[in-house]
Amino acid sequence: MEKLFDLAIVGGGYAGLAAANRAAQLGLEAVVLERGAEEAYPCNSRYAGGVLHVSYHNVTDPVPDLTRAIVEIGEGWTRPELASAMAGSSARAVDWLIAENTKAGSQYLQKLNIAKIASGGHSQGSISTFAFAGMDTRLTTTIHVAGGSFDGNGYRNLKKPTLYIGGSGDTLALSNTKRDYENTNNVPVFLTVIEGASHTSAARDGWTPIVAWLRWHLGDEVQRKSMFIGANCDFCTGKFVSQSKGW
């Protein structure tokens, strides 16, 4: 059966998904074409872990600082006028999402609880999360997957219960992740190292504890605490080698 669309978007990354969403808001029929068919493939919308950042900086940083960060990370290939445009619009993305929660006709109407917000990320996204935790007082919890801070001081920004996840086969970030856990002494914290998981697969293999953690801290399902804390906790056996403190 043939179907006609007003707009065809190639690529399911952030730019493509944002374009499709805007087209739908304007009443257009849009289709997103994404070549990646595997469960995991290198695409920002699949690997960002939910963290919104600009060149690993908080989106609410001053525009000149964000512009400079974009230019520097581009190693000379960045067009200054585009970097400036991106930096000046980044914070608006967060404002837009919150505004959609109260906007009549929005697909997100009354679906967002902005009183319960989690921030988390994988690898560099985890490092960005440390920065967010230090700047955004709205956060209820943070999640760090296969990404410890480079200097071991990321924990200083933490203000709420924190989940660390690592993979036993991760040769890139596991040592830093463990160091961050050991250094954390200011908030309740839980660390699990998943046997057989790599740097990349830790995010996928960690979905079960991630979802349970969010149901506990964002969904107020307090019964899930026993899945993490206690001698017989669900995520303390089998492939999950775990420890906790501060509870």
N, C-alpha and C positions, 0 to 999 in steps of 0.2 A: 504494500500500500504506500503510495507516494504522499509525502507531506511537505508542504511549502512553509518556509520560515522567512521572517522579515530580516533576520540577522544570523549569520553563521560565525561563530567565534572559534578560532583555532588555538587550543591550549587551555588546560584546566588549572592554570596557576592562579595567583591572586588577581592579576590584571584581567584575565579572561572571565573569572567568576564574578568579579565586580562589574564588568561590562554587561554580563548576562543579567545580573540582578537589576542594574539600572535600566536595561532594556525592558525587563518585565514590569518595572515600576511605570514606565512610559506607555505600557499597553502593547508592547511589541512581542511577537513570537520569536524566541531566540533558542538556538541550539549550540551547545558547547561540544566541540570535537577534541577528544584527548586520546593520543596514541597509546599512552601507558595503560596496560591492562592487568599488570601484575598487582599483587596485594600491596607491594611497596615498590616505588620507583622514585627517582630523583625529581621531585616536584615540590616547590615551596609549600603549596597548600596541603601536601601530605606529610611533610617533615617538619613544619614549623612548630608543632606542638602547642599551637594556640597562642603563642606569644607574638604580640604586635610590636615591632621595633623598626627603627631606621638605622641601618648600619650598626646594629647592636647598641643603639642609644634609645633612651626613653623618648617616645613621640612627643612628649610635652616639653622637651628641652628647647631652649631658645633657637629660633630659626637659623641664625648664623652658625651656631654650634652643629646643628644637624647638617646644614649645607656643607660645612667643612668636612664632617665625617664621611658624607657620601662621596665627595671629591677625592678624599684620601684613599678610601677603600677601592675606588675605581681605578687607581694607579694610572691616572692620566687619560683614561678613556671616557670619563664622564663629561657630559656637556653641562657647563655651569648653570645655564638657564633652566635646564631640566632638573638639576639637583636642587636649585632654589625653589622651584615649583613644588617638588616632592616634599621638601622640608617644610614649606609653608602650609601644606595641606594635610600633613600626617595626623596632627592632633584632631583635626576635623573628623577623621574616620571614627575615633572613639566617641566623639560628641554625637555623630550621626547615629551610631548604633544605639546609644542610650535614648536619643530622641525618638527612634523608631518604636520604642517600647510604649510610647503614649500617643503615637500618631494614628489617627483613624484610617483604616484601610491597609495599614502596614501588615506584612506577613509576620512581623515580630511583635504585634500588639499584645501587651500584657503577658508576654512569654518570657521576659527577662526579669530576673530578680536582682536588681543592682545593689541590693543590700548584702548579697552573698556572691562574692567574686573570687575566683581562683586564678592564679597565674602559674604557668608551667611551660616547660620546653625541653627539647632534646638537644644534647650537645651544645652548640653555641646558643641555642634558644634557652637552655638552662642557665647559662652565664648571663644572658639578658634578663632572666627572671630575677636574679640577685639584684640587679639594678632597679627593676620595677619595685621589688619588695621594699627598697629603701626610700622610694619616692611616692608610692601610691598607698595612702592610708585606708583605702577601701577594701584591700585584700583580706580574705578570710583564711587563706592557706596558699602555700606554694608547693610545686612539684618539680623536682629536678631529675631528669633522666639522662644518664650517661654524659654528664657534663658538670665537672667540678670547677670551682673558680681557680684561676691560674695562680693566684698568690695565697690561696687558703683563707682569705679574709671575707669571702662572700657572705658567710654566716652573720657578719656584723650588721647586715641590712635586714635580716630576718626579724619579723615581729609576731608571726603567727605560726601554728603547727606546720611542720615541714616534712615532706616525703622525699626521700632519696632512693633512686633505683639505679642499679648498675648491672652489668653483665660480667660473668666470670671470665669470658673470653675477650673482654674489652681491653686492648693494650694501649688505647689512647687516653681514656678518661677515668678508668676505675680507681687509680691511685689518688687522683684529685678528689673524686667523689667521696672516697673513704676518709680522706683528710678533712674535707668539709664536715662530714658527720662527726668526726672526732673533735673538731674545733667548736662545733655548735654547742653552746652552753647557755643560751639565752631563750630558747623556745623548746617545746616538746618536739621530738624528732624521731623518725622511723627510717631505718635503712634496710633494704633488701638487695642482695646480690643474687641474680638469677643464674643458676647453673646452666652452662652451655650457651648462654646468650652472648652475642657480640655487641660491638659498639652500636651498630645499626639496628640489630634485631631487639635490643633491650626495650625500645619503645613499643614494639609489637608484642613481645613476650610479657611486657608489664601492663598490658591493658586491664587485666583482671584486678590487680591491686589498685591501679589508677582509678578505675570506675568505682570500686568499693570505697576508696578514700574520699572521692568527691561526693558520693552518696552520704557518707558520714558527715563531712564537714559542710557541704552545701545543702544537702537534702535533709539534714537533721535526723538521719537514721542512726541514732545513738547505739543501737544494737550492733552496728558494724564495728564498733571499737574493739570488740573481742576478736575480730578477724586480724587485728594488728597487735593488740596488747594482751599479754598473758601467756602462761606457759604452753597452752594448747592453741595458740592463735593459728588461723588458717594459713597466713602467709609467713609462717615460721617453720614449715615442714616441707618435705619433698624437694623440689627444685629451688625453693626460696630459703636462702640462708640469711637470717635477719637478726637485727638487734634494735633496741630502742632505749630512749632515756628521756628524762624530764617530765614524765607523765605522773 
